[in-house]
Amino acid sequence: MSANRQAKEIVVSEIQEKLEKAKSAVLIDYIGLTVQEVTELRNQFRAAGIEYKVLKNTMISRAADLIGISGLENLSGPTAVAFSYTDPTAGAKIILDYQKKTRKTKIKLGVLGKTMISAEGVVDLSKIPSKEVLIAQLLGVLNGPARGFVTVLSGPARGLVTALNAIKNQKESA
């Protein structure tokens, strides 16, 4: 086996490992970005714990085929991939924010778990709140009935205190 082929197989296995480990991956066309813009985008990804790599389309599609992800066979043009290992929405949010700012990047598609999603699916993914926000919303919903129950139970006692206070005020003024 040639050294070139071995090097390519190593790259494919690395991409396969990243796809298996990532909660989501967003594939973008980065053409037209300056070095400064790419550096800024990389810094945003790094701050969010997202790995950003420029990869060959054939390598991406081979790695995806090995783990059973279909739909990545027809990739064309330059492709960069943002692998998100913790928050599946983080990569999509960063790319869409950056896309609004520069109008230069284009989302090709995404991978969520082991499923390929369209560019529109990536946009929808970016609109989902983070895990922490969802947990806070759930706790608020769960806390609502308990708060209402306490309010209902304290109502009669509050009414009694109000009535007794009114009687006291009435006797004092008489």
Backbone bond lengths (Angstrom), bond angles and torsions (degrees), N, CA, C in turn:
res aa  C-N    CA-C-N  psi(-1)  N-CA   C-N-CA  omega(-1)  CA-C   N-CA-C  phi
1 M - - - 1.445 - - 1.536 107.96 -
2 S 1.324 116.58 136.56 1.460 120.38 -176.86 1.535 110.56 -74.07
3 A 1.306 114.56 158.56 1.463 120.54 -179.90 1.528 110.69 -65.51
4 N 1.334 116.12 -35.26 1.463 120.31 179.40 1.524 110.87 -64.32
5 R 1.333 115.66 -42.26 1.462 119.66 179.66 1.530 110.92 -66.57
6 Q 1.324 116.67 -39.82 1.457 120.42 177.73 1.527 110.89 -62.78
7 A 1.316 116.50 -41.35 1.464 120.37 179.06 1.531 109.98 -62.96
8 K 1.322 117.18 -41.56 1.462 121.18 179.02 1.525 110.90 -65.24
9 E 1.321 117.75 -39.67 1.463 120.90 178.58 1.529 110.99 -65.34
10 I 1.320 116.52 -35.67 1.459 120.10 177.06 1.527 110.00 -65.27
11 V 1.331 116.74 -43.22 1.471 120.93 178.93 1.524 110.08 -63.01
12 V 1.335 117.26 -43.77 1.468 120.87 179.44 1.526 110.25 -61.84
13 S 1.325 117.54 -42.28 1.470 119.52 179.78 1.530 111.30 -66.85
14 E 1.341 117.52 -34.57 1.464 119.98 176.39 1.524 111.09 -65.81
15 I 1.331 116.30 -43.10 1.471 120.28 178.14 1.525 109.74 -64.19
16 Q 1.326 116.61 -41.35 1.466 121.22 178.50 1.530 109.86 -59.85
17 E 1.315 117.12 -44.45 1.467 121.51 179.11 1.531 111.10 -62.30
18 K 1.326 115.91 -42.27 1.470 120.13 179.72 1.528 110.64 -65.24
19 L 1.319 117.79 -42.36 1.468 121.06 179.02 1.524 111.58 -64.78
20 E 1.335 116.74 -38.00 1.464 120.08 179.38 1.525 111.17 -69.27
21 K 1.336 116.72 -36.42 1.458 121.58 -176.43 1.533 112.11 -80.84
22 A 1.318 117.16 -29.44 1.467 121.40 -174.41 1.522 111.81 -75.08
23 K 1.331 115.56 141.79 1.465 120.50 173.79 1.515 109.49 -77.03
24 S 1.337 116.33 -31.57 1.466 120.72 174.70 1.519 108.78 -153.45
25 A 1.316 114.45 158.85 1.459 121.67 175.41 1.520 107.03 -142.19
26 V 1.324 115.99 137.82 1.457 121.04 178.85 1.520 107.63 -119.31
27 L 1.335 116.03 126.75 1.456 122.23 179.86 1.520 108.38 -100.77
28 I 1.329 115.66 126.72 1.463 119.50 -177.99 1.525 111.07 -127.42
29 D 1.320 114.79 158.36 1.456 123.55 171.00 1.523 105.55 -97.50
30 Y 1.307 117.07 115.92 1.462 121.25 -173.76 1.523 112.56 -100.80
31 I 1.319 117.99 11.40 1.462 120.83 -176.00 1.525 110.52 -61.73
32 G 1.313 116.50 139.02 1.457 121.53 178.84 1.515 114.10 95.30
33 L 1.325 117.63 -9.65 1.468 120.20 178.35 1.526 109.70 -79.44
34 T 1.309 116.04 137.72 1.454 120.28 174.91 1.528 108.88 -78.84
35 V 1.313 115.43 168.60 1.467 120.02 178.52 1.525 110.01 -60.74
36 Q 1.319 116.49 -40.11 1.465 120.84 179.57 1.529 110.69 -63.76
37 E 1.327 117.75 -40.73 1.465 121.43 179.93 1.523 111.02 -67.83
38 V 1.338 117.18 -41.13 1.467 120.67 178.28 1.526 109.84 -64.37
39 T 1.328 116.68 -39.83 1.463 120.74 178.38 1.522 110.51 -63.52
40 E 1.323 116.69 -42.45 1.466 120.78 178.21 1.533 110.61 -62.34
41 L 1.335 116.20 -43.56 1.465 120.95 178.75 1.522 110.63 -63.48
42 R 1.318 117.21 -44.43 1.474 120.97 177.57 1.523 111.67 -59.60
43 N 1.334 116.50 -41.16 1.468 120.58 179.37 1.522 111.11 -63.96
44 Q 1.323 117.33 -39.70 1.470 120.60 177.06 1.520 110.36 -63.53
45 F 1.329 116.60 -43.27 1.461 120.16 178.29 1.526 110.74 -63.75
46 R 1.302 117.11 -45.62 1.463 121.42 -178.58 1.525 110.63 -60.20
47 A 1.333 117.04 -41.80 1.465 121.21 179.75 1.523 111.50 -63.65
48 A 1.330 117.41 -29.12 1.466 121.53 179.91 1.526 112.26 -92.79
49 G 1.323 118.22 1.62 1.463 121.30 179.58 1.522 113.31 77.40
50 I 1.324 116.05 29.19 1.465 121.50 -178.17 1.524 108.47 -109.44
51 E 1.332 115.53 136.78 1.456 120.50 179.14 1.521 109.16 -93.72
52 Y 1.325 116.51 128.31 1.465 123.22 -177.45 1.519 108.62 -116.00
53 K 1.326 116.31 123.90 1.465 121.31 -177.82 1.517 109.86 -136.67
54 V 1.326 115.94 141.81 1.461 121.82 169.69 1.524 105.60 -93.52
55 L 1.341 116.06 123.45 1.458 121.05 -173.88 1.527 111.14 -132.68
56 K 1.316 114.92 158.21 1.469 119.99 176.79 1.524 109.43 -78.68
57 N 1.329 114.69 141.26 1.461 120.96 -177.83 1.528 112.21 -59.71
58 T 1.337 116.94 -41.92 1.471 119.42 -178.67 1.521 111.07 -64.13
59 M 1.327 116.33 -37.58 1.467 120.03 179.35 1.531 110.38 -66.85
60 I 1.342 116.38 -41.50 1.462 120.51 178.97 1.517 110.09 -62.37
61 S 1.333 117.02 -47.13 1.468 119.59 -176.76 1.527 111.70 -67.47
62 R 1.336 118.06 -36.32 1.480 119.85 177.11 1.526 111.27 -65.56
63 A 1.324 116.06 -43.68 1.468 119.91 179.15 1.524 110.42 -63.91
64 A 1.322 116.88 -40.68 1.470 120.78 179.32 1.522 110.66 -64.96
65 D 1.322 117.29 -41.37 1.464 120.82 178.19 1.532 111.47 -60.81
66 L 1.326 116.52 -38.40 1.464 120.50 -178.56 1.528 112.91 -64.32
67 I 1.325 117.24 -27.35 1.468 119.35 179.92 1.524 112.48 -106.32
68 G 1.320 116.56 6.52 1.465 120.14 173.22 1.514 115.91 87.89
69 I 1.315 118.16 21.27 1.462 121.10 175.36 1.517 107.93 -97.26
70 S 1.316 115.87 118.57 1.462 118.74 179.80 1.519 109.93 -105.32
71 G 1.317 116.38 158.94 1.450 121.56 178.20 1.512 113.30 107.34
72 L 1.321 117.38 -2.14 1.461 120.38 -179.63 1.531 111.80 -102.29
73 E 1.319 117.42 12.43 1.458 120.86 -174.50 1.521 112.70 -75.90
74 N 1.321 118.04 -28.78 1.463 121.17 -172.41 1.522 112.96 -100.84
75 L 1.304 117.10 31.73 1.453 120.11 177.89 1.528 109.63 -70.40
76 S 1.322 116.01 141.19 1.462 119.27 176.57 1.517 108.66 -144.19
77 G 1.312 115.04 157.80 1.452 120.39 179.80 1.513 111.39 78.41
78 P 1.335 115.85 177.62 1.464 119.21 -179.29 1.525 111.13 -67.26
79 T 1.324 115.71 136.97 1.464 120.87 -176.74 1.522 110.68 -131.62
80 A 1.323 114.66 130.78 1.459 121.64 171.91 1.520 106.65 -118.49
81 V 1.319 116.32 146.24 1.461 121.22 -177.38 1.522 109.28 -123.10
82 A 1.344 114.97 133.53 1.460 121.84 175.13 1.521 107.41 -107.64
83 F 1.335 116.47 109.49 1.459 122.80 -179.39 1.525 108.70 -92.82
84 S 1.324 116.85 119.25 1.462 121.81 179.24 1.531 108.51 -106.09
85 Y 1.321 116.31 116.89 1.464 120.94 -174.78 1.529 113.77 -95.79
86 T 1.324 118.32 -17.41 1.467 119.68 -177.15 1.519 111.91 -113.70
87 D 1.314 118.21 -60.94 1.463 122.80 -178.03 1.528 108.78 -104.42
88 P 1.329 118.77 114.52 1.460 119.97 -177.12 1.530 114.20 -64.81
89 T 1.322 117.57 -18.29 1.464 120.00 -177.86 1.529 112.94 -92.97
90 A 1.316 118.16 -14.95 1.467 121.79 -171.54 1.524 113.03 -61.95
91 G 1.311 117.48 -47.61 1.464 120.53 -178.78 1.515 112.18 -61.65
92 A 1.313 116.59 -43.54 1.466 121.04 179.86 1.523 110.54 -63.68
93 K 1.330 117.12 -41.18 1.461 120.80 -179.94 1.521 111.33 -63.86
94 I 1.315 117.20 -44.95 1.466 120.84 -178.97 1.525 110.59 -63.95
95 I 1.319 116.52 -45.00 1.463 119.74 -178.47 1.520 110.84 -64.80
96 L 1.316 117.64 -43.22 1.466 119.14 -179.49 1.522 111.97 -67.09
97 D 1.319 117.45 -39.00 1.464 119.76 175.70 1.528 110.51 -61.85
98 Y 1.321 115.68 -42.98 1.461 120.38 -179.82 1.529 110.99 -67.84
99 Q 1.318 116.07 -37.96 1.460 120.98 178.96 1.531 110.80 -63.80
100 K 1.316 117.38 -39.68 1.472 121.02 177.52 1.525 110.53 -63.80
101 K 1.332 115.93 -35.91 1.452 121.09 -176.48 1.535 112.08 -75.10
102 T 1.334 117.12 -42.72 1.468 119.82 -172.82 1.528 113.76 -104.20
103 R 1.304 117.31 -25.89 1.474 122.48 -175.95 1.529 112.55 60.03
104 K 1.347 117.18 22.50 1.462 120.12 -177.09 1.522 113.56 -107.42
105 T 1.313 118.16 -33.55 1.460 119.90 -178.26 1.521 109.94 -83.19
106 K 1.315 115.05 155.32 1.460 120.47 178.08 1.528 107.78 -135.24
107 I 1.320 115.76 129.15 1.464 119.98 178.38 1.518 108.10 -77.77
108 K 1.324 116.50 126.56 1.461 120.80 176.99 1.523 109.86 -85.62
109 L 1.321 115.31 -55.54 1.464 122.23 178.99 1.505 108.67 -172.34
110 G 1.311 116.34 -178.23 1.450 120.22 -179.47 1.517 111.19 -141.95
111 V 1.299 114.89 169.02 1.459 121.98 175.92 1.521 106.07 -128.81
112 L 1.317 115.81 125.05 1.461 121.81 177.98 1.516 106.64 -118.96
113 G 1.329 116.02 110.52 1.464 119.55 -173.47 1.519 108.76 67.28
114 K 1.311 116.20 -115.23 1.471 121.68 177.76 1.530 111.11 -115.73
115 T 1.334 116.79 21.58 1.454 121.53 -176.33 1.521 110.49 -119.16
116 M 1.318 116.43 133.63 1.452 121.98 175.71 1.522 107.92 -78.88
117 I 1.344 116.86 134.58 1.460 121.26 175.93 1.527 109.11 -123.44
118 S 1.312 115.79 150.79 1.462 121.11 -178.20 1.528 110.60 -74.31
119 A 1.327 115.25 175.26 1.460 120.44 177.23 1.528 110.10 -61.54
120 E 1.328 117.00 -37.59 1.467 120.80 177.32 1.525 110.45 -65.35
121 G 1.323 116.62 -36.20 1.456 120.89 176.56 1.519 111.85 -64.58
122 V 1.332 116.58 -35.24 1.464 120.70 177.10 1.528 109.61 -66.40
123 V 1.340 116.27 -40.51 1.471 120.39 177.17 1.528 109.74 -61.60
124 D 1.342 116.44 -44.49 1.470 120.13 177.78 1.526 111.01 -62.36
125 L 1.325 116.65 -40.11 1.469 121.53 178.80 1.528 110.86 -60.69
126 S 1.323 116.59 -37.44 1.467 119.90 -178.77 1.521 112.44 -68.76
127 K 1.325 117.49 -20.71 1.462 121.31 -178.79 1.526 112.92 -84.04
128 I 1.322 117.32 -10.93 1.460 121.45 179.23 1.529 108.71 -75.26
129 P 1.325 117.77 131.28 1.476 119.27 177.84 1.530 111.10 -63.83
130 S 1.319 115.81 159.78 1.462 120.25 179.17 1.524 110.71 -66.74
131 K 1.312 116.06 167.59 1.459 122.17 -177.81 1.531 111.41 -59.04
132 E 1.331 116.59 -41.60 1.459 120.70 -178.67 1.529 111.21 -63.11
133 V 1.341 116.13 -41.99 1.467 120.41 179.62 1.523 110.20 -66.15
134 L 1.322 117.21 -41.64 1.464 120.51 178.99 1.526 111.32 -63.19
135 I 1.327 117.37 -39.92 1.464 120.80 178.41 1.531 109.94 -64.78
136 A 1.337 116.91 -42.39 1.460 120.48 178.59 1.529 111.11 -62.64
137 Q 1.335 116.89 -40.96 1.460 120.67 177.97 1.527 110.82 -64.17
138 L 1.328 116.82 -41.59 1.461 121.16 178.87 1.524 110.74 -63.30
139 L 1.327 116.75 -43.39 1.457 119.85 178.89 1.524 111.11 -64.06
140 G 1.319 117.38 -36.97 1.458 120.82 176.54 1.519 111.59 -63.34
141 V 1.328 116.17 -41.35 1.470 120.56 178.68 1.529 110.34 -66.74
142 L 1.336 116.42 -41.82 1.462 120.01 179.62 1.526 112.00 -68.59
143 N 1.325 117.76 -30.74 1.457 122.49 -178.63 1.537 111.58 -77.90
144 G 1.312 118.11 -24.11 1.462 122.81 -177.21 1.522 114.46 -55.81
145 P 1.338 119.39 -53.51 1.466 119.46 179.83 1.528 113.25 -61.21
146 A 1.318 117.61 -37.17 1.467 120.10 179.25 1.533 110.00 -65.11
147 R 1.323 116.46 -41.83 1.462 120.56 178.70 1.527 109.93 -63.20
148 G 1.325 116.91 -42.57 1.468 120.84 178.06 1.514 112.01 -63.36
149 F 1.329 117.02 -39.41 1.460 122.10 179.76 1.524 110.34 -64.02
150 V 1.317 117.31 -43.45 1.467 121.53 178.69 1.523 109.96 -63.55
151 T 1.321 117.18 -40.37 1.461 120.83 178.88 1.523 110.98 -62.73
152 V 1.328 116.72 -42.84 1.471 121.07 179.24 1.521 110.49 -64.57
153 L 1.324 117.55 -42.95 1.464 120.75 179.96 1.527 112.36 -66.86
154 S 1.318 117.62 -33.94 1.470 119.26 -178.50 1.527 112.18 -81.99
155 G 1.306 118.26 -11.78 1.465 122.61 -178.81 1.522 113.59 -58.96
156 P 1.340 120.65 -53.33 1.465 120.91 -179.88 1.532 112.78 -61.38
157 A 1.326 117.13 -40.19 1.465 119.72 179.13 1.525 110.24 -64.14
158 R 1.330 116.28 -41.74 1.455 120.59 178.04 1.531 110.57 -63.58
159 G 1.334 116.00 -40.40 1.460 120.54 177.44 1.520 112.22 -62.78
160 L 1.336 117.19 -41.09 1.462 121.87 178.15 1.524 110.72 -63.07
161 V 1.344 116.56 -44.82 1.467 120.38 179.28 1.517 110.17 -62.79
162 T 1.305 117.79 -41.24 1.470 121.56 178.64 1.524 110.47 -63.15
163 A 1.339 117.26 -42.93 1.475 120.99 179.49 1.525 110.80 -65.29
164 L 1.333 117.79 -43.96 1.458 120.87 178.70 1.529 111.55 -63.58
165 N 1.302 116.55 -38.72 1.460 121.16 178.32 1.528 110.32 -66.09
166 A 1.329 117.28 -38.47 1.470 121.09 177.84 1.533 110.53 -65.58
167 I 1.332 116.67 -40.39 1.473 120.72 178.23 1.522 109.62 -64.61
168 K 1.346 116.63 -42.71 1.466 121.20 179.03 1.516 110.73 -60.71
169 N 1.321 116.78 -46.63 1.477 121.69 179.25 1.528 111.23 -63.00
170 Q 1.322 116.30 -36.88 1.456 120.69 -179.18 1.535 110.05 -68.29
171 K 1.336 117.93 -41.07 1.463 121.80 -180.00 1.523 111.19 -70.52
172 E 1.354 116.36 -34.52 1.460 118.98 178.45 1.514 112.10 -68.12
173 S 1.322 116.39 -35.79 1.467 119.54 -178.17 1.530 111.63 -80.62
174 A 1.323 118.91 -14.22 1.478 121.21 -179.59 1.482 113.67 -88.00
